[in-house]
Amino acid sequence: MRLILKFKWPIAIALIALTAVLFILSPSLTKQAEDAGTFQLPENADSKLAADILEEAGAGDETISLVFTYNESIDEQSKKDISSIANEIEEEGSLIKNVLDPFESDEISDQLVSEDKETVLLLITVDGSDEEVNKLSERIREDIIPDGTTAYLTGEAIINHDVNESAQKGLERTEIITVVLIFGLLLAVFRSITTPFIPLLAVGVTYLLSQSIVAFLIDWFGFPVSNYTQIFLVAILFGIGTDYCILLLSRYKEELTQGHPVEDAIVNTYKTAGRTLLISGLAVFIGFTAIGFAEFPIFKSAVGVAVGIAVLMIVLFTIVPFFMALLKDKLFWPSKKSASHKDSKLWTAFGRFSINRPIWSMVIVAVITVPLLFTYDDQLSFNTVNEIGNDYDSVKGLDAIEAGFGKGDSLPVKVIIQQEENIVTEDFLPYIEMISKEIEKSDDVNSVRSITRPAGDVIDDFYVDSQLTQVGEGLNEATTGINEVQNGLTEVQNGLDDMNGQIPESGNASELEDAVTGLGHINNQLGSITEGLQQTQNVSAATEQLGQVQQQLGQIQQGLSGASSDLQGQAGQVSELSGGISQLSDGVGSSIDGLKEIENGLQDAADLVKEMGYSEALRDTGVFIPDGSLDTKEFEPAIKRYAFDDRKAVTLEVILKEDPYSTGAIDSVSEIKETVAKTIDGTPLDDATIAYSGVSSINSDLSHISTSDFTRTVIIMLVGLFIILTVLFRSMIMPLVMIGSLLLTYFISIAISELIFINLLGYDGITWAVPFFGFVMLIALGVDYSIFLLDRFNEEASIGIEEAMHLSMAKMGTVVITAAIILAGTFGAMMPSGVLSLMQIATIVITGLLLYGLIVLPLLIPAITVSFGKGIWWPFKQK
């Protein structure tokens, strides 16, 4: 320290100059956080896999919804206005891929106009980055939507942008409130106009330098970043930096009041309080470094605070002693005394009770804390919308959709199925339909839209029972047709029989008799064919027999034509019979045509049944798609909407009954994944790549990843803290007591937060990221206060355990309480941010710090310490 004091001017100037240069040259941390995105999922997450598939296939389109709301049923003029808006949006540029006018057809209107006719959706498919989508949304709001029209734009990209914007506005408010709050608290503590500027200047340099270094690490090495990075840098560096400054300045004031020269007072301060500060800083550094072992980039992004802690240590050991040496006792001007170094009356009283009556002290802590533990439900929320409240159009749009249609309709779960060959074929689509059918069986699923059910309704014609019914109906029609032909031929037969009696004995009469006899045989044959169709359903045999009948009828028709020609050359009445025979011959021809049509129909039915017999997909799924069905114009829109990647991939849209942001929707996604895996097992799609996207799928991934990361990071953090504290305190009992008391404090704090936000304010849970960050913050910061107390206890231990604890509590009480209030105040500055997760984290940290500083630390730690006696240093000996 004496060396630092010797070169204090060059060191201070160099550090401040470095801060200024890096601040000017460094990238914008705010911009980096926005570019990184709200959700940064690992590569192996289903939602990330889905996004990669869509991006590689050039199908990363997103649908945003323009929601129109009316106080009564929409009128014709409003319909025209919406159609006009749809046309204008379609002309906005290459970003627009498709605009679905809700009044383009009755089928579309049924889907996009609510039942009460008061809510209308205009769906816009866009292909671009989130930034481009949001710029487009802004243009639509400002330039296209007419004034006086109630319309909201919403969608994933727009909601995420609003979350980022809300977080940045919250950060700006937090920074201002934090500085004002800290200045006011320091002014009250030190009763000096000068003193508050030193911590603020030291922490300000730390924050600017840390922010610049972190920004360069992000730019050069892909360091993790999110909105939380900058917010936590502000809260923790200002809070803990001010706490450390209070510790140093309080001890420095104590040394000055004992009459030590300025340089000696500074050296003594850093030998004692500086050691405590190093231990505390190292503990906090380890706590935030442990976050680097998390998989989830959002969690890892808080590791930037570890960089801030390292910079803070450098600043506290250079800039702060510089001002101590420069200002000397004027650092506390105009106050002659500082309240910060007075003995704490509250902690002194707590100390007497907890040291003299340790069992009762533990009982009191248990009575206060244990009942609250039983209220803890670990109830989490994944509702991103709650982060920003109801003031944003994106949220108002979601609320309008929910009221008119149900949220699930606008934010479906998307199942993506991709393989290496064309999947849009008659062989594969039955399996797509089977998957759709199995998913829809779930009680949590409202409907499934896919290439085989574009509007969400089952196409009965694809199912074999429906197809066989149609074949049966076709056979009945064929039977009816044959009966009609029989009736016609009977009339021809009767007519010929009558004519035969009017013709003199000649060759012509013989021909007519043969025709009559032949028609009789043919009618008998047709009767047999009909009977066979009805009894055996043997379509192939009937088709063959009908072909033979047609040949026989053709011969009879030729015979009749010949007889008619012969009769035309005779005189009298016989000649007139020629015309009648000719007409009967035409009747036979019509019968031939009718039987030909029946034969063709039966042949088609026979081909269909034969094709069905060879279909493996039919046997597996009960679904059969005849050849050529996919080439029809009617099927083209479904292929265009649900197939991509040159027809090697398809999408299924699952509309849930649950709110897509709810924990129930997460459970539904898990069920859908199990259903799909089970359904495709052993099918031609067994080797296909399956991925899932959509809000509910993302939340499902978040739930799984955050839970596993929380467990792993907590273990690493606690083990790291235990090891470093064991080495520094030469005890395994002290670290266990410190960590155990902090764990108790954390669970009490989050239980209280649940009571506030769930039971009192009505939210559906604690935001998913809050338990992780709340734990890390509270443990890493709270451990400082136990270090403050127990390090001073170790320093004074030579006078006896109880006496050392009495003295330590008296001397450190004000420092700890003041530090806890200041740190709680910096986190309290998050409350006006308007970002729910920050408010909840702040509530956990504030509650925890105050609970720890006022109850757990002064009552529980001393009671346990004196109860162990010299065993508190086990397995080492008292130094």
ZAGUMAR-968237 format. One record per residue (C-alpha): y, x, z. Coordinates in steps of 0.02 Angstrom, whole numbers, padded with zeros to 5 digits. Layout:
// residues N
   north    east      up
       Y       X       Z
...
END
This chain:
// residues 879
   north    east      up
   00000   00000   00000
   00119   00143   00037
   00091   00206  -00141
   00133   00035  -00210
   00291   00030  -00105
   00338   00203  -00169
   00331   00144  -00351
   00381  -00034  -00317
   00521  -00042  -00447
   00422   00024  -00598
   00272  -00085  -00550
   00377  -00243  -00530
   00474  -00215  -00691
   00316  -00176  -00790
   00226  -00330  -00726
   00372  -00448  -00762
   00398  -00370  -00934
   00212  -00389  -00974
   00220  -00571  -00921
   00369  -00605  -01034
   00294  -00518  -01186
   00124  -00602  -01170
   00204  -00772  -01143
   00302  -00753  -01305
   00155  -00689  -01407
   00013  -00794  -01338
  -00055  -00950  -01427
  -00015  -01122  -01356
  -00144  -01168  -01223
  -00096  -01351  -01245
  -00133  -01345  -01432
  -00297  -01254  -01401
  -00353  -01388  -01278
  -00309  -01526  -01402
  -00402  -01438  -01544
  -00556  -01415  -01433
  -00568  -01603  -01409
  -00602  -01722  -01267
  -00792  -01706  -01281
  -00870  -01537  -01315
  -01057  -01562  -01314
  -01188  -01422  -01324
  -01274  -01393  -01491
  -01438  -01470  -01431
  -01359  -01636  -01379
  -01411  -01786  -01485
  -01231  -01838  -01518
  -01185  -01661  -01575
  -01338  -01657  -01688
  -01284  -01823  -01763
  -01108  -01760  -01793
  -01175  -01603  -01878
  -01292  -01703  -01990
  -01150  -01818  -02045
  -01030  -01673  -02073
  -01155  -01571  -02175
  -01197  -01722  -02281
  -01013  -01760  -02310
  -01036  -01927  -02223
  -00931  -01896  -02069
  -00831  -02053  -02102
  -00759  -02147  -01956
  -00714  -02329  -01946
  -00553  -02377  -01857
  -00511  -02558  -01821
  -00346  -02645  -01850
  -00353  -02793  -01731
  -00243  -02946  -01761
  -00222  -03073  -01621
  -00148  -03248  -01630
  -00111  -03382  -01502
  -00197  -03514  -01609
  -00315  -03524  -01756
  -00257  -03414  -01899
  -00166  -03507  -02040
  -00174  -03478  -02227
  -00012  -03379  -02234
  -00075  -03257  -02101
  -00235  -03235  -02201
  -00133  -03188  -02354
  -00028  -03068  -02249
  -00183  -02979  -02184
  -00256  -02964  -02359
  -00090  -02892  -02417
  -00093  -02765  -02273
  -00271  -02718  -02323
  -00212  -02682  -02501
  -00067  -02575  -02439
  -00180  -02474  -02325
  -00302  -02444  -02467
  -00162  -02360  -02565
  -00121  -02238  -02422
  -00215  -02090  -02498
  -00378  -01996  -02509
  -00408  -02009  -02322
  -00449  -02194  -02347
  -00628  -02219  -02405
  -00641  -02406  -02389
  -00543  -02554  -02320
  -00641  -02710  -02280
  -00531  -02862  -02305
  -00592  -02994  -02181
  -00555  -03132  -02307
  -00640  -03053  -02456
  -00788  -03172  -02439
  -00857  -03303  -02322
  -00996  -03184  -02266
  -00870  -03051  -02215
  -00759  -03179  -02129
  -00906  -03234  -02023
  -00920  -03057  -01957
  -00737  -03008  -01942
  -00653  -03169  -01883
  -00690  -03228  -01705
  -00764  -03399  -01674
  -00599  -03466  -01606
  -00510  -03398  -01762
  -00383  -03309  -01650
  -00442  -03128  -01672
  -00465  -03042  -01840
  -00534  -02867  -01876
  -00481  -02765  -02026
  -00601  -02617  -02038
  -00537  -02453  -02112
  -00661  -02315  -02156
  -00579  -02144  -02154
  -00639  -01966  -02185
  -00534  -01831  -02102
  -00500  -01734  -01944
  -00447  -01823  -01786
  -00271  -01758  -01813
  -00264  -01831  -01990
  -00335  -01997  -01930
  -00202  -02011  -01796
  -00062  -01968  -01918
  -00128  -02105  -02032
  -00132  -02226  -01886
   00049  -02186  -01847
   00099  -02220  -02028
   00008  -02386  -02028
   00096  -02438  -01866
   00269  -02387  -01925
   00267  -02425  -02112
   00137  -02559  -02149
   00116  -02679  -02002
   00262  -02802  -02014
   00378  -02825  -01866
   00328  -02972  -01758
   00143  -02954  -01799
   00031  -02926  -01649
  -00091  -02794  -01710
  -00174  -02644  -01627
  -00261  -02493  -01701
  -00412  -02428  -01607
  -00562  -02314  -01633
  -00641  -02159  -01556
  -00518  -02034  -01631
  -00368  -02139  -01580
  -00433  -02165  -01402
  -00469  -01980  -01381
  -00295  -01937  -01444
  -00219  -02056  -01318
  -00322  -01976  -01180
  -00258  -01803  -01230
  -00080  -01866  -01242
  -00092  -01948  -01072
  -00162  -01788  -00996
  -00021  -01682  -01068
   00112  -01802  -01006
   00025  -01800  -00837
   00028  -01610  -00837
   00215  -01606  -00870
   00247  -01725  -00725
   00128  -01626  -00614
   00218  -01461  -00648
   00388  -01530  -00603
   00329  -01624  -00448
   00228  -01472  -00389
   00377  -01353  -00396
   00494  -01475  -00308
   00362  -01517  -00177
   00319  -01337  -00138
   00502  -01288  -00124
   00534  -01430  -00002
   00381  -01389   00104
   00422  -01204   00110
   00600  -01244   00156
   00537  -01350   00302
   00409  -01219   00358
   00518  -01064   00351
   00687  -01147   00380
   00756  -01024   00255
   00842  -01042   00088
   00779  -00873   00030
   00596  -00879   00079
   00537  -01023  -00037
   00592  -00929  -00192
   00472  -00784  -00159
   00309  -00886  -00167
   00376  -00988  -00313
   00425  -00830  -00408
   00259  -00744  -00370
   00156  -00897  -00418
   00266  -00929  -00571
   00233  -00753  -00636
   00048  -00777  -00598
   00040  -00943  -00691
   00132  -00881  -00846
   00031  -00720  -00854
  -00136  -00809  -00822
  -00099  -00943  -00951
  -00062  -00810  -01082
  -00218  -00708  -01043
  -00329  -00863  -01048
  -00251  -00915  -01214
  -00290  -00744  -01289
  -00469  -00752  -01221
  -00490  -00922  -01303
  -00420  -00857  -01467
  -00517  -00693  -01471
  -00682  -00730  -01382
  -00704  -00919  -01390
  -00667  -00940  -01204
  -00700  -01122  -01150
  -00546  -01234  -01142
  -00504  -01416  -01108
  -00362  -01521  -01039
  -00426  -01477  -00865
  -00394  -01290  -00892
  -00205  -01299  -00887
  -00197  -01437  -00757
  -00309  -01341  -00635
  -00215  -01179  -00666
  -00056  -01267  -00611
  -00130  -01355  -00460
  -00236  -01213  -00393
  -00121  -01066  -00427
   00031  -01153  -00356
  -00068  -01221  -00209
  -00175  -01073  -00160
  -00043  -00947  -00213
   00082  -01029  -00095
  -00050  -01032   00043
  -00081  -00846   00023
   00104  -00811   00023
   00122  -00910   00185
  -00019  -00807   00261
   00066  -00644   00209
   00243  -00696   00254
   00189  -00767   00423
   00101  -00605   00469
   00246  -00504   00401
   00366  -00603   00511
   00249  -00577   00658
   00250  -00389   00628
   00441  -00385   00614
   00463  -00483   00777
   00357  -00350   00863
   00487  -00219   00815
   00392  -00126   00679
   00492  -00041   00540
   00491  -00133   00374
   00368  -00018   00286
   00249  -00016   00434
   00263  -00204   00449
   00214  -00221   00266
   00068  -00100   00283
   00005  -00186   00440
   00022  -00356   00355
  -00089  -00302   00212
  -00214  -00217   00328
  -00240  -00380   00422
  -00183  -00533   00325
  -00209  -00437   00163
  -00392  -00412   00207
  -00410  -00598   00244
  -00322  -00635   00080
  -00442  -00523  -00016
  -00594  -00605   00063
  -00523  -00778   00025
  -00474  -00731  -00151
  -00645  -00656  -00183
  -00730  -00814  -00118
  -00623  -00925  -00230
  -00649  -00807  -00377
  -00838  -00816  -00355
  -00829  -01005  -00341
  -00739  -01025  -00507
  -00838  -00886  -00592
  -00997  -00982  -00551
  -00932  -01119  -00666
  -00964  -00999  -00810
  -01150  -01031  -00787
  -01128  -01213  -00833
  -01187  -01269  -01007
  -01056  -01401  -01032
  -00895  -01329  -01109
  -00786  -01457  -01016
  -00853  -01392  -00850
  -00847  -01210  -00906
  -00664  -01231  -00955
  -00616  -01221  -00770
  -00678  -01041  -00768
  -00504  -00997  -00829
  -00449  -01023  -00648
  -00551  -00868  -00602
  -00438  -00769  -00719
  -00288  -00845  -00629
  -00358  -00794  -00458
  -00381  -00614  -00517
  -00202  -00609  -00582
  -00141  -00690  -00420
  -00219  -00549  -00317
  -00127  -00420  -00422
   00039  -00511  -00405
   00020  -00536  -00217
  -00012  -00351  -00192
   00134  -00296  -00303
   00273  -00425  -00322
   00268  -00495  -00143
   00276  -00323  -00055
   00415  -00278  -00177
   00522  -00423  -00110
   00469  -00385   00069
   00534  -00208   00051
   00687  -00260  -00048
   00747  -00402   00063
   00678  -00340   00231
   00720  -00466   00369
   00843  -00553   00253
   00691  -00627   00168
   00699  -00761   00305
   00888  -00784   00298
   00976  -00879   00376
   00838  -00922   00501
   00815  -00805   00648
   00646  -00881   00684
   00513  -00953   00573
   00408  -01098   00626
   00263  -01024   00529
   00218  -00891   00657
   00225  -01003   00811
   00063  -01044   00898
  -00009  -01212   00846
  -00005  -01336   00991
  -00124  -01455   00900
  -00255  -01323   00864
  -00233  -01249   01038
  -00275  -01419   01113
  -00421  -01443   00992
  -00480  -01268   01034
  -00483  -01299   01221
  -00587  -01457   01194
  -00709  -01389   01064
  -00735  -01223   01155
  -00755  -01299   01328
  -00853  -01454   01273
  -00944  -01403   01113
  -01076  -01542   01119
  -00946  -01679   01139
  -00843  -01601   01001
  -00993  -01607   00883
  -01028  -01788   00935
  -00848  -01839   00894
  -00860  -01759   00722
  -01026  -01849   00692
  -00954  -02017   00746
  -00809  -01996   00625
  -00909  -01933   00476
  -01087  -01998   00478
  -01046  -02185   00454
  -00946  -02139   00299
  -01095  -02045   00227
  -01195  -02207   00221
  -01063  -02287   00109
  -01087  -02156  -00028
  -01174  -02229  -00182
  -01145  -02094  -00313
  -01080  -02229  -00430
  -01013  -02147  -00588
  -00908  -02213  -00732
  -00906  -02151  -00912
  -00766  -02266  -00968
  -00643  -02153  -01058
  -00524  -02299  -01077
  -00496  -02305  -00889
  -00421  -02131  -00901
  -00264  -02194  -00985
  -00240  -02373  -00923
  -00188  -02524  -01025
  -00020  -02464  -01092
  -00091  -02389  -01252
  -00122  -02490  -01411
  -00298  -02417  -01426
  -00345  -02495  -01260
  -00260  -02660  -01301
  -00358  -02663  -01463
  -00523  -02637  -01372
  -00479  -02775  -01250
  -00440  -02893  -01394
  -00606  -02851  -01480
  -00699  -02879  -01317
  -00615  -03048  -01294
  -00649  -03104  -01473
  -00815  -03023  -01517
  -00880  -02915  -01375
  -00849  -02728  -01370
  -01022  -02685  -01431
  -00980  -02748  -01605
  -00842  -02619  -01632
  -00927  -02470  -01547
  -01112  -02479  -01594
  -01245  -02350  -01557
  -01290  -02265  -01721
  -01469  -02207  -01751
  -01475  -02076  -01889
  -01639  -02042  -01978
  -01645  -01896  -02099
  -01786  -01815  -02197
  -01806  -01694  -02342
  -01848  -01824  -02475
  -01777  -01991  -02532
  -01796  -02114  -02390
  -01726  -02265  -02484
  -01891  -02313  -02567
  -02012  -02458  -02557
  -02131  -02345  -02460
  -02010  -02292  -02323
  -01895  -02442  -02296
  -02031  -02548  -02213
  -02035  -02418  -02074
  -01844  -02428  -02059
  -01862  -02615  -02039
  -02001  -02591  -01911
  -01886  -02478  -01809
  -01746  -02606  -01822
  -01863  -02744  -01765
  -01929  -02645  -01616
  -01753  -02596  -01559
  -01694  -02776  -01570
  -01832  -02831  -01451
  -01738  -02751  -01306
  -01649  -02873  -01191
  -01497  -02757  -01195
  -01478  -02763  -01385
  -01379  -02901  -01469
  -01424  -02858  -01649
  -01466  -02715  -01767
  -01380  -02684  -01933
  -01473  -02574  -02056
  -01513  -02554  -02240
  -01649  -02688  -02224
  -01537  -02808  -02126
  -01357  -02769  -02180
  -01277  -02913  -02086
  -01388  -02897  -01935
  -01499  -03043  -01985
  -01684  -03026  -02025
  -01724  -03040  -02211
  -01880  -03149  -02204
  -01926  -03111  -02384
  -01973  -02933  -02332
  -02110  -02992  -02214
  -02286  -03021  -02276
  -02306  -03191  -02193
  -02154  -03254  -02287
  -02214  -03174  -02448
  -02388  -03249  -02434
  -02308  -03417  -02401
  -02211  -03397  -02561
  -02371  -03348  -02653
  -02455  -03503  -02582
  -02309  -03610  -02638
  -02322  -03530  -02810
  -02507  -03575  -02820
  -02467  -03753  -02772
  -02337  -03759  -02909
  -02463  -03686  -03031
  -02589  -03819  -02981
  -02458  -03953  -03005
  -02412  -03879  -03173
  -02593  -03877  -03231
  -02611  -04059  -03177
  -02459  -04102  -03280
  -02532  -04011  -03429
  -02694  -04107  -03404
  -02599  -04271  -03406
  -02510  -04219  -03564
  -02671  -04168  -03649
  -02753  -04332  -03594
  -02613  -04426  -03682
  -02639  -04319  -03837
  -02827  -04353  -03827
  -02800  -04541  -03812
  -02678  -04539  -03957
  -02800  -04445  -04067
  -02940  -04563  -04018
  -02835  -04713  -04074
  -02791  -04629  -04238
  -02971  -04581  -04268
  -03017  -04767  -04280
  -02886  -04796  -04416
  -02946  -04659  -04533
  -03084  -04691  -04661
  -03245  -04592  -04650
  -03196  -04420  -04710
  -03181  -04238  -04658
  -03015  -04276  -04577
  -03094  -04399  -04456
  -03222  -04270  -04409
  -03084  -04145  -04369
  -02997  -04271  -04257
  -03159  -04310  -04167
  -03185  -04125  -04136
  -03006  -04111  -04069
  -03033  -04259  -03953
  -03197  -04187  -03891
  -03116  -04014  -03870
  -02971  -04084  -03770
  -03094  -04171  -03656
  -03183  -04007  -03624
  -03018  -03919  -03596
  -02962  -04049  -03469
  -03125  -04024  -03377
  -03094  -03837  -03379
  -02917  -03859  -03313
  -02986  -03969  -03175
  -03109  -03832  -03129
  -02970  -03702  -03130
  -02864  -03811  -03016
  -03009  -03840  -02899
  -03047  -03654  -02896
  -02866  -03609  -02856
  -02862  -03733  -02713
  -03028  -03678  -02640
  -03041  -03490  -02671
  -02860  -03437  -02708
  -02937  -03325  -02841
  -02781  -03295  -02944
  -02857  -03165  -03059
  -03002  -03278  -03113
  -02884  -03425  -03141
  -02771  -03315  -03247
  -02915  -03260  -03356
  -02979  -03439  -03378
  -02805  -03500  -03424
  -02800  -03369  -03560
  -02963  -03437  -03632
  -02898  -03616  -03623
  -02743  -03567  -03719
  -02851  -03492  -03858
  -02952  -03653  -03869
  -02792  -03757  -03874
  -02727  -03644  -04011
  -02882  -03680  -04115
  -02864  -03867  -04085
  -02680  -03857  -04134
  -02727  -03769  -04297
  -02859  -03901  -04332
  -02732  -04040  -04303
  -02607  -03954  -04416
  -02739  -03945  -04554
  -02786  -04128  -04532
  -02603  -04178  -04540
  -02580  -04084  -04705
  -02732  -04165  -04783
  -02676  -04340  -04734
  -02504  -04315  -04811
  -02583  -04316  -04985
  -02667  -04484  -04961
  -02589  -04653  -04994
  -02545  -04797  -04885
  -02566  -04810  -04699
  -02675  -04655  -04690
  -02531  -04550  -04755
  -02417  -04619  -04619
  -02540  -04559  -04483
  -02497  -04381  -04534
  -02332  -04386  -04439
  -02414  -04449  -04280
  -02546  -04314  -04284
  -02409  -04184  -04313
  -02318  -04246  -04156
  -02480  -04237  -04055
  -02504  -04061  -04122
  -02331  -04016  -04055
  -02384  -04088  -03886
  -02533  -03971  -03886
  -02413  -03828  -03926
  -02303  -03876  -03779
  -02457  -03877  -03668
  -02498  -03702  -03729
  -02320  -03643  -03684
  -02333  -03725  -03513
  -02499  -03643  -03478
  -02426  -03477  -03534
  -02287  -03492  -03407
  -02413  -03538  -03273
  -02521  -03391  -03325
  -02372  -03271  -03313
  -02327  -03339  -03142
  -02505  -03321  -03082
  -02512  -03145  -03155
  -02355  -03097  -03060
  -02431  -03168  -02901
  -02593  -03073  -02936
  -02496  -02911  -02964
  -02398  -02938  -02804
  -02554  -02971  -02701
  -02639  -02820  -02779
  -02487  -02711  -02743
  -02484  -02775  -02564
  -02668  -02731  -02547
  -02632  -02548  -02590
  -02477  -02535  -02476
  -02500  -02426  -02321
  -02326  -02476  -02261
  -02381  -02659  -02261
  -02533  -02620  -02154
  -02426  -02519  -02033
  -02273  -02630  -02021
  -02309  -02804  -02089
  -02162  -02774  -02207
  -02179  -02760  -02396
  -02041  -02722  -02520
  -02096  -02755  -02701
  -02060  -02628  -02836
  -01888  -02649  -02913
  -01813  -02739  -02763
  -01698  -02592  -02723
  -01628  -02585  -02900
  -01549  -02757  -02890
  -01362  -02780  -02882
  -01379  -02879  -02721
  -01455  -02730  -02629
  -01325  -02603  -02688
  -01194  -02634  -02550
  -01325  -02609  -02413
  -01378  -02442  -02489
  -01198  -02388  -02506
  -01158  -02431  -02325
  -01313  -02370  -02233
  -01383  -02227  -02340
  -01307  -02054  -02365
  -01353  -01874  -02407
  -01419  -01923  -02579
  -01523  -02060  -02498
  -01612  -01934  -02387
  -01538  -02013  -02230
  -01499  -02186  -02165
  -01402  -02257  -02019
  -01448  -02401  -01905
  -01308  -02482  -01806
  -01365  -02553  -01638
  -01246  -02680  -01562
  -01268  -02685  -01374
  -01239  -02833  -01259
  -01166  -02713  -01130
  -00993  -02636  -01134
  -01023  -02474  -01234
  -00934  -02374  -01098
  -01040  -02443  -00955
  -01181  -02355  -00864
  -01290  -02500  -00922
  -01258  -02445  -01102
  -01318  -02270  -01056
  -01481  -02344  -00993
  -01492  -02443  -01155
  -01474  -02284  -01259
  -01616  -02204  -01162
  -01724  -02357  -01198
  -01677  -02351  -01383
  -01726  -02168  -01393
  -01895  -02205  -01314
  -01922  -02353  -01432
  -01882  -02252  -01588
  -01991  -02106  -01535
  -02137  -02222  -01499
  -02113  -02324  -01659
  -02110  -02178  -01782
  -02257  -02090  -01701
  -02397  -02074  -01830
  -02290  -02144  -01972
  -02221  -02054  -02127
  -02058  -02036  -02027
  -02145  -01938  -01889
  -02068  -01774  -01949
  -01895  -01846  -01986
  -01742  -01785  -01890
  -01679  -01920  -01772
  -01505  -01913  -01696
  -01390  -02034  -01607
  -01202  -02055  -01612
  -01071  -02173  -01544
  -00982  -02189  -01377
  -01136  -02244  -01281
  -01239  -02101  -01352
  -01104  -01974  -01308
  -01097  -02043  -01132
  -01286  -02033  -01120
  -01276  -01848  -01163
  -01133  -01824  -01041
  -01234  -01906  -00902
  -01384  -01794  -00931
  -01286  -01633  -00955
  -01164  -01661  -00812
  -01306  -01697  -00690
  -01406  -01541  -00735
  -01249  -01432  -00740
  -01190  -01497  -00572
  -01354  -01450  -00488
  -01366  -01278  -00567
  -01184  -01230  -00541
  -01182  -01290  -00361
  -01334  -01183  -00319
  -01261  -01029  -00404
  -01092  -01056  -00320
  -01161  -01082  -00145
  -01282  -00935  -00158
  -01141  -00823  -00221
  -01026  -00877  -00080
  -01164  -00852   00048
  -01200  -00675  -00010
  -01019  -00618  -00017
  -00976  -00697   00151
  -01132  -00621   00231
  -01078  -00448   00173
  -00896  -00468   00224
  -00927  -00550   00394
  -01087  -00454   00432
  -01170  -00617   00481
  -01285  -00746   00402
  -01243  -00881   00529
  -01055  -00885   00495
  -01078  -00915   00307
  -01204  -01054   00342
  -01083  -01137   00463
  -00939  -01121   00341
  -01036  -01187   00190
  -01121  -01325   00291
  -00956  -01388   00360
  -00881  -01390   00184
  -01030  -01486   00113
  -01008  -01616   00250
  -00823  -01626   00209
  -00857  -01647   00022
  -00978  -01792   00041
  -00861  -01880   00164
  -00715  -01855   00043
  -00806  -01924  -00109
  -00870  -02070  -00004
  -00690  -02110   00043
  -00639  -02094  -00140
  -00774  -02220  -00187
  -00709  -02341  -00057
  -00533  -02323  -00127
  -00565  -02328  -00314
  -00718  -02442  -00323
  -00708  -02559  -00174
  -00519  -02567  -00159
  -00450  -02540  -00335
  -00597  -02616  -00429
  -00646  -02475  -00546
  -00827  -02472  -00604
  -00859  -02300  -00532
  -00798  -02123  -00504
  -00764  -02037  -00672
  -00916  -01932  -00723
  -00825  -01763  -00717
  -00745  -01792  -00547
  -00893  -01749  -00430
  -00914  -01580  -00517
  -00732  -01530  -00514
  -00703  -01609  -00344
  -00846  -01508  -00271
  -00791  -01343  -00349
  -00610  -01368  -00297
  -00645  -01421  -00119
  -00777  -01289  -00082
  -00683  -01146  -00166
  -00518  -01191  -00086
  -00580  -01255   00082
  -00679  -01097   00115
  -00511  -01008   00128
  -00467  -01099   00288
  -00630  -01056   00376
  -00604  -00876   00317
  -00428  -00878   00390
  -00496  -00933   00558
  -00657  -00832   00569
  -00584  -00671   00500
  -00450  -00678   00635
  -00590  -00717   00759
  -00684  -00561   00704
  -00523  -00461   00722
  -00499  -00520   00902
  -00684  -00528   00952
  -00676  -00375   01065
  -00586  -00477   01200
  -00733  -00599   01214
  -00799  -00741   01105
  -00713  -00888   01189
  -00549  -00795   01214
  -00552  -00732   01034
  -00580  -00908   00969
  -00438  -00976   01080
  -00318  -00843   01015
  -00374  -00862   00833
  -00349  -01049   00836
  -00178  -01034   00916
  -00120  -00904   00789
  -00200  -00976   00631
  -00178  -01162   00667
  -00004  -01176   00595
  -00050  -01068   00445
  -00204  -01173   00404
  -00117  -01341   00431
   00034  -01286   00330
  -00077  -01215   00192
  -00183  -01375   00189
  -00027  -01483   00177
   00045  -01377   00036
  -00118  -01371  -00061
  -00142  -01557  -00033
   00036  -01580  -00093
   00004  -01486  -00255
  -00147  -01594  -00290
  -00047  -01746  -00236
   00069  -01705  -00381
  -00075  -01760  -00494
  -00061  -01938  -00431
   00088  -01986  -00541
  -00001  -01911  -00692
  -00079  -02080  -00733
  -00244  -01995  -00781
  -00382  -02077  -00678
  -00498  -01925  -00664
  -00355  -01816  -00602
  -00306  -01948  -00475
  -00485  -01957  -00413
  -00504  -01767  -00404
  -00339  -01759  -00311
  -00399  -01892  -00189
  -00560  -01795  -00152
  -00467  -01630  -00128
  -00324  -01703  -00025
  -00442  -01804   00086
  -00558  -01655   00104
  -00424  -01527   00144
  -00339  -01636   00274
  -00506  -01689   00349
  -00561  -01509   00355
  -00397  -01440   00422
  -00371  -01575   00555
  -00547  -01624   00611
  -00697  -01524   00547
  -00625  -01348   00559
  -00539  -01361   00730
  -00676  -01465   00813
  -00841  -01417   00731
  -00825  -01232   00686
  -00768  -01171   00860
  -00900  -01280   00946
  -01041  -01208   00840
  -00972  -01030   00853
  -00963  -01025   01044
  -01131  -01113   01055
  -01212  -00968   00962
  -01122  -00838   01067
  -01158  -00663   01005
  -01295  -00738   00897
  -01156  -00793   00779
  -01171  -00618   00700
  -01360  -00632   00674
  -01451  -00534   00605
  -01316  -00402   00622
  -01230  -00345   00781
  -01050  -00375   00832
  -00942  -00241   00755
END
